[in-house]
Amino acid sequence: MVDKSGLRVNQLVEIELDSYLYKGVFPSRIEEITSEAMCLGIPIRFGVLVPVQVGDKITVNYIHDQEAYCFKTRVLGRKREPLPVLVAELPREIIKIQRRNHVRLEISLPVYLRALEEKSTISAGRTIDISGGGILLVTSAEWARAQDLIWLRIELPPREPVICKARVVRTNRRQVRGVNRYYIACQFEDIREGQRDLIVGFIFARQRELIRRGLL
């Protein structure tokens, strides 16, 4: 079952909790949608079901068709069979947050790059910023040129790393304390949607953290 905002069975989502028992953002999935309610997989933390209570108000975040959405809902009940799920109200309003390829986060993350040739040297660097469409990184490696197609490995702790191809858009050499540093702007190419979703989910999680801390 699909509506105009992309809600569907097996849709991966994040449940945001802000109760006196648990606070945080937890991965989940839509297990069922009916005409009256939806079932969400109960979040798990440290191998234990998070004790979301009937009546709790939760925020659900998800991505569909390169857009990020969220909605608020209320927990109506819990079921344990065949899977432990929360029964929640259908959303009355779904908010589109921002086109995901335009959401850019300034952050320093480990990144590794190499040319497409199998035996090429792996170079280390750090991201300057990252989005669902690409990254800006800095490295001491001087071999990359504009229009080169390269491999990237981007660390997204605590999530799994993203490994994908990218096109070098531009490079810029600067001297930092007498050492040449190369700033390389890359656009992702042939990236799987699941990998892009990992990046976007990481960005939104960091943005929510910054908002809660009053830094954004």
QUIQUITA-V35345 format. One line per field, one symbol per residue. ss: DSSP state (~ for helix, > for strand, _ for the rest). phi: phi as a letter, one per 20 degrees, with the letter a starting at -180 (. if undefined). psi: psi as a letter, one per 20 degrees, with the letter a starting at -180 (. if undefined). A space follows every 50 residues. Layout:
ss = ???
phi = ???
psi = ???
This chain:
ss = ___________>>>>>>>____>>>>>>>>>>>___>>>>>__>>__>>_ ______>>>>>>>>__>>>>>>>>>>>>>_____>>>>>_____>>>>>~ ~~_>>>___>>>>>>_______>>>>>>>>>__>>>>>>_________>> >>>>_______>>>>>>>>>>>>>>>__>>>>>>>>>>>___~~~~~~~~ ~~~~~~~~~~~~____
phi = .cdfdnfbfmffccdddbdfebcqdcfbbfeacdfdacddgffcclmcff ffefnfecdddbcblmcdcbbdbcfeaccdcfcfceecfffebddeeaff feeddeaecfbccbfffgeffeddbcfebbbfdrcdccbefdefcgnfdc eccdecfefffddbebdfebcbececlmdfcdececdfclefffffffff ffffffffffffemdb
psi = ppaijjprpjpprppoqlrigpqappqaqohqpaihrqppppqppkjqpp mpqpiqpqppqrpplkqpqqqqrpphaqqipiqoqpoqqqphppppfqph iioppoqoqpqqqqrhpgjqppqqaqqgrqriiaqprpripjhpqpiqpr qqoppmpjrqqpprqqpogqqppqpoljppqpoppqpqqkpqhhghhggg hgghghghghghjkj.
